[in-house]
Amino acid sequence: MGRVAPDDALRLPYESSSPMGRRHFVVTTQAESVLSGSPYRADCPTRRILDRIGDRWTVLIVGVLWEGSARFSELRRRIEGVSQKMLTQTLRGLERDGLVRRTVYPEVPVRVEYALTEAGRTLCEPLRALEEWSIAHLSDVSASQEAYDRADRPPAASTDRDK
């Protein structure tokens, strides 16, 4: 690795909540930061990826497509509560990101199917783990929410923006 000019170097702080555990700085260049991925940086493209895969509709779409390809109407029927607009937007984003493949069959009427790509299939295991965790911890989380909602809390301070 060549010498980094002072103007090209960035000091990237690790947050105290990061896996590194304590605050310290890493010196890198802007190009290295983007290529290596640092989701703690506001300008890092990994944030967009995390936004995509952390979206509730993405999690549910990947869950359905894990079982095999599906048509739009089948996805909409199996994912209760998703609007046509949100399903369309999410599928387009997943296709753009290379996670879902859209195949159009030249039939009358035209048939369109969606399937996970190889990259999309790599999401199945981590997303399935999140799904299983949410099912296993549903009663604990619900009890915590109820206790929080029952607690006597002072009203949040109002700001000029709230008015």
Sequence and secondary structure as in RCSB ss.txt:
>XXXX:A:sequence
MGRVAPDDALRLPYESSSPMGRRHFVVTTQAESVLSGSPYRADCPTRRILDRIGDRWTVLIVGVLWEGSARFSEL
RRRIEGVSQKMLTQTLRGLERDGLVRRTVYPEVPVRVEYALTEAGRTLCEPLRALEEWSIAHLSDVSASQEAYDR
ADRPPAASTDRDK
>XXXX:A:secstr
     TTTEEEEE  TTSTT S  EEEEEHHHHHHH  TTSTT THHHHHHHHHSHHHHHHHHHHTTS EEHHHH
HHHSTT  HHHHHHHHHHHHHTTSEEEEEE  SS EEEEEE HHHHTTHHHHHHHHHHHHHTHHHHHHHHHHHHH
S        GGG 
